[in-house]
Amino acid sequence: MSTNDGGLSGDPAVAAKLFDEFFEKYRHWTEQFSHITDKSIELNKQVFSFHERLLLLSLGTIGISVSALLALVPKLSASPVAKQVFTHYVAPSWVLLLLSAMMCRNVMAATIEANRRMLEDLTRKIWSYNLNQVQRTLSHMSKAFTGAVTVDSVTKDAPTMFGEKASEVRGFVQQIQQEQPNAKTLSVETTASKWQSRLSVVLMQVALVLLCIAAIKFFLRA
């Protein structure tokens, strides 16, 4: 193909073939994007499940430790050492477990939000692809037909009508493309979720160590 005096010229058959190849590759890319989105959502389900179990473990540990302390209160209530153990080990461990549970809840909420955003992004891309196909067909129809057509008892020029419809679809595509998610916002949410995920595990581990130390001290004093 070549340009003459600012105009584009070339073999129409070659141009049509190139456009077909482009749209075929774009369709293939859309399918790959859909597949990657499905895998990402599946991975997020595993992340959600892990933090759900971690949250339940944190709250369950608090419940079990409270029940154990209530059973030991008659034996340890008069011991000043028991109060020190509770203040220095048991109480801090409960606080850490609650913080861990709260962070797990935040990660779970962020995971749900990430899935929602991925589904919205996939929906936009699929709509954009389908509308582009419709717009392409309408553009071809505006060049392929001549004469007039009757729509709802109104006679219109065929090329003009199809051209107007193609312009409307093109406007829809541009509107969808303007609604792309903010990549910076997604990045910030991902970073926040990562450090909360790691910290929730660390806090639970520290809390369990403190509870183990407290249990040993209580056992030795019983």
C-alpha positions as CSV (number, residue, x, y, z in Angstrom):
1,M,0.0,0.0,0.0
2,S,1.2,3.6,-0.6
3,T,0.0,7.2,0.0
4,N,-0.5,9.7,-2.7
5,D,-1.1,13.4,-2.0
6,G,-2.0,12.6,1.6
7,G,-4.6,10.0,0.6
8,L,-4.4,6.3,1.3
9,S,-4.4,3.8,-1.6
10,G,-3.7,0.1,-2.1
11,D,-5.2,-3.2,-2.9
12,P,-8.7,-3.5,-1.3
13,A,-8.3,-7.3,-1.0
14,V,-5.0,-7.0,0.9
15,A,-6.5,-4.3,3.1
16,A,-9.5,-6.5,3.9
17,K,-7.2,-9.4,4.7
18,L,-5.1,-7.3,7.0
19,F,-8.1,-6.0,8.9
20,D,-9.4,-9.6,9.2
21,E,-6.1,-10.7,10.7
22,F,-6.1,-7.8,13.1
23,F,-9.6,-8.5,14.4
24,E,-8.8,-12.2,14.7
25,K,-5.8,-11.4,16.8
26,Y,-7.8,-9.0,18.9
27,R,-10.5,-11.7,19.4
28,H,-7.8,-14.2,20.4
29,W,-6.3,-11.6,22.9
30,T,-9.8,-11.1,24.4
31,E,-10.2,-14.9,24.9
32,Q,-6.7,-15.0,26.6
33,F,-7.6,-12.1,28.8
34,S,-10.8,-13.9,29.8
35,H,-8.9,-17.0,30.7
36,I,-6.3,-15.1,32.7
37,T,-9.2,-13.3,34.6
38,D,-10.7,-16.7,35.4
39,K,-7.4,-17.9,36.8
40,S,-6.9,-14.7,38.8
41,I,-10.3,-15.0,40.4
42,E,-9.6,-18.7,41.2
43,L,-6.4,-17.7,42.9
44,N,-8.2,-14.9,44.9
45,K,-10.7,-17.5,46.1
46,Q,-7.8,-19.5,47.6
47,V,-6.4,-16.3,49.2
48,F,-9.9,-15.6,50.6
49,S,-10.3,-19.1,51.9
50,F,-6.9,-19.0,53.6
51,H,-7.6,-15.7,55.4
52,E,-11.1,-16.9,56.3
53,R,-9.6,-19.9,58.1
54,L,-7.0,-17.7,59.7
55,L,-9.7,-15.3,61.0
56,L,-11.7,-18.2,62.5
57,L,-8.6,-19.6,64.1
58,S,-7.8,-16.3,65.7
59,L,-11.3,-15.9,67.1
60,G,-11.5,-19.5,68.1
61,T,-8.2,-19.3,69.9
62,I,-9.5,-16.4,71.9
63,G,-12.6,-18.3,72.8
64,I,-10.7,-21.4,73.9
65,S,-8.3,-19.4,76.0
66,V,-11.1,-17.5,77.7
67,S,-12.8,-20.8,78.6
68,A,-9.6,-22.2,79.9
69,L,-8.9,-19.2,82.1
70,L,-12.4,-19.3,83.5
71,A,-11.8,-22.8,84.5
72,L,-8.6,-21.9,86.3
73,V,-9.8,-18.8,88.0
74,P,-10.7,-20.5,91.3
75,K,-7.1,-21.9,91.6
76,L,-5.2,-18.9,90.4
77,S,-7.3,-15.9,91.6
78,A,-5.3,-15.5,94.8
79,S,-1.9,-15.7,93.1
80,P,-0.2,-12.4,92.2
81,V,2.0,-14.2,89.7
82,A,-1.2,-15.3,87.8
83,K,-2.2,-11.6,87.4
84,Q,1.2,-10.8,86.0
85,V,1.1,-13.7,83.6
86,F,-2.4,-12.5,82.4
87,T,-1.2,-8.9,82.0
88,H,2.1,-9.7,80.3
89,Y,1.1,-12.7,78.1
90,V,-2.6,-13.5,77.9
91,A,-4.0,-10.0,77.4
92,P,-1.4,-9.0,74.7
93,S,-2.0,-12.3,72.9
94,W,-5.8,-11.5,72.7
95,V,-5.1,-8.1,71.3
96,L,-2.7,-9.5,68.7
97,L,-5.3,-12.2,67.7
98,L,-8.0,-9.5,67.3
99,L,-5.7,-7.4,65.2
100,S,-4.9,-10.5,63.1
101,A,-8.6,-11.2,62.7
102,M,-9.3,-7.6,61.6
103,M,-6.5,-7.7,59.0
104,C,-7.8,-11.0,57.7
105,R,-11.2,-9.4,57.3
106,N,-9.6,-6.4,55.4
107,V,-7.7,-8.8,53.1
108,M,-10.9,-10.8,52.4
109,A,-12.8,-7.5,51.6
110,A,-10.0,-6.4,49.3
111,T,-10.1,-9.8,47.5
112,I,-13.8,-9.5,46.9
113,E,-13.2,-5.9,45.5
114,A,-10.4,-7.1,43.3
115,N,-12.6,-9.9,41.8
116,R,-15.4,-7.3,41.2
117,R,-13.0,-5.0,39.4
118,M,-11.5,-7.8,37.3
119,L,-15.0,-8.9,36.2
120,E,-16.0,-5.3,35.4
121,D,-12.8,-4.9,33.4
122,L,-13.4,-8.1,31.5
123,T,-17.0,-7.0,30.8
124,R,-15.8,-3.7,29.4
125,K,-13.3,-5.4,27.1
126,I,-15.8,-7.9,25.8
127,W,-18.4,-5.2,25.2
128,S,-15.7,-3.1,23.5
129,Y,-14.8,-6.0,21.2
130,N,-18.4,-6.9,20.3
131,L,-19.3,-3.2,19.6
132,N,-16.2,-2.8,17.5
133,Q,-17.3,-5.8,15.4
134,V,-20.8,-4.2,15.1
135,Q,-19.3,-0.9,14.1
136,R,-17.1,-2.5,11.6
137,T,-20.0,-4.3,10.0
138,L,-22.1,-1.1,9.9
139,S,-19.2,0.7,8.2
140,H,-19.0,-1.9,5.6
141,M,-22.7,-1.8,5.0
142,S,-22.6,1.9,4.6
143,K,-20.2,1.4,1.7
144,A,-21.8,-1.7,0.2
145,F,-25.4,-0.5,-0.2
146,T,-26.9,2.4,-2.2
147,G,-30.4,3.7,-2.4
148,A,-33.0,4.2,0.3
149,V,-34.4,2.0,3.0
150,T,-37.7,2.3,5.0
151,V,-37.4,2.1,8.8
152,D,-40.5,2.7,10.9
153,S,-42.3,4.2,7.9
154,V,-39.5,6.7,7.4
155,T,-37.4,6.5,4.2
156,K,-33.7,7.1,4.7
157,D,-30.6,7.0,2.6
158,A,-29.0,3.6,3.2
159,P,-25.3,4.7,3.3
160,T,-26.1,7.7,5.6
161,M,-28.2,5.6,8.0
162,F,-25.6,2.8,8.3
163,G,-22.9,5.5,8.8
164,E,-24.9,7.2,11.6
165,K,-25.4,3.9,13.3
166,A,-21.7,3.1,13.0
167,S,-20.9,6.5,14.6
168,E,-23.3,5.8,17.5
169,V,-21.6,2.5,18.2
170,R,-18.2,4.1,18.0
171,G,-19.4,6.6,20.6
172,F,-20.4,3.7,22.9
173,V,-17.0,2.1,22.5
174,Q,-15.2,5.4,23.4
175,Q,-17.5,5.7,26.5
176,I,-16.6,2.2,27.6
177,Q,-12.9,2.8,27.1
178,Q,-13.1,5.9,29.3
179,E,-14.4,3.9,32.2
180,Q,-11.2,1.9,32.6
181,P,-10.2,1.4,36.3
182,N,-7.5,3.5,37.9
183,A,-4.3,1.4,37.8
184,K,-2.7,3.5,40.6
185,T,-5.7,2.8,42.9
186,L,-5.5,-1.0,42.1
187,S,-1.8,-1.0,42.9
188,V,-2.3,0.8,46.2
189,E,-5.0,-1.7,47.2
190,T,-2.8,-4.6,46.3
191,T,0.1,-3.3,48.3
192,A,-2.1,-2.7,51.4
193,S,-3.5,-6.2,51.1
194,K,-0.1,-7.8,50.9
195,W,1.4,-6.2,54.0
196,Q,-1.9,-6.9,56.0
197,S,-1.8,-10.5,54.9
198,R,1.7,-11.0,56.0
199,L,1.3,-9.1,59.3
200,S,-1.8,-11.0,60.2
201,V,0.1,-14.3,60.1
202,V,3.0,-12.8,62.1
203,L,0.7,-11.4,64.8
204,M,-1.1,-14.8,65.1
205,Q,2.2,-16.6,65.5
206,V,3.4,-14.2,68.2
207,A,0.1,-14.5,70.0
208,L,0.3,-18.3,70.0
209,V,3.8,-18.1,71.4
210,L,2.6,-15.8,74.2
211,L,-0.4,-18.1,75.0
212,C,2.0,-21.1,75.1
213,I,4.3,-19.3,77.6
214,A,1.3,-18.3,79.7
215,A,-0.1,-21.9,79.7
216,I,3.3,-23.2,80.9
217,K,3.5,-20.6,83.7
218,F,-0.1,-21.4,84.8
219,F,0.7,-25.1,84.7
220,L,3.7,-24.7,86.9
221,R,1.8,-22.6,89.4
222,A,-1.3,-24.9,89.5
